[in-house]
């Protein structure tokens, strides 16, 4: 059987799956995830969102958690206790990845392409994919199975949510050359298309409506599909008035993301400033 078929069979067996076989299947999957050979989600031109979920990969990751044993993983004099199937990734200098000292961690089974820069402290979870030349700044999180493209800037405090269950759910995806501002939150399978700019403090979820001012429309998730931020969109935090009930009487507003423009040469000039640190 292929690795996919083996994982699917073991997952279907639940707690009754052969322990040794499950651990070995996860080890092989973890190795392939770490090398970028397989991904929890990948581009698919035939899909309405441009992406498809590889459910069997998430099933394999769940096997790694289910059949792992709690172990002492303390390092540097600091106490850590985790599943023995989830060690830290150690790419080595040959990988061309910078992990700057200061408390960062990357779990084995995450993929970091050449030229990735990790500023401390940040965290990248199992199943995540981070493309070439991407900067993961201080206090940023790349959650389990999140897909980050090439030459992306994840600013300080950016939170890219992860998802393992349900296994068919789309992870958060940020495509090539996007800029994700500080203290942003991208959750519930939101998809940010290439060259988009998500301004500091913006929060997007898989069900968030986004007001597109240049095109006079409201972007909402289609049935069964997540929110998709268009290519080159510049999204900022906004507010809209509550128009019914007590909220109207009290003059309340609700936070809502707003597309104020689409990326132009002026936007590109500002985002290119980060090249000086590489």
Secondary structure, DSSP 4 states (H G I P E B T S, - for coil): --HHHHHHHHHHHGGGS-HHHHHHHHHHHHHHHHHTSS-SEEE-TTSTTSEEE-HHHHHHHHHHHHT--EEE--BTTB--EEETT-PBP---GGGT-EE-SSS-EEBTT-EE-TT-EEPSS-EE-TT-EE-TT-EE-TT-EE-TT-EE-TT-EE-TT-EE----SSTTSPPPEE-TT-EE-TT-EE-TT-EE-TT-EE-TT-EE-TT--EEETTTTEEE-PPTT---EEPTTEEEEEEEEE--SHHHHHTT-EEEEEEEEEE--HHHHHHHGGGGGG-
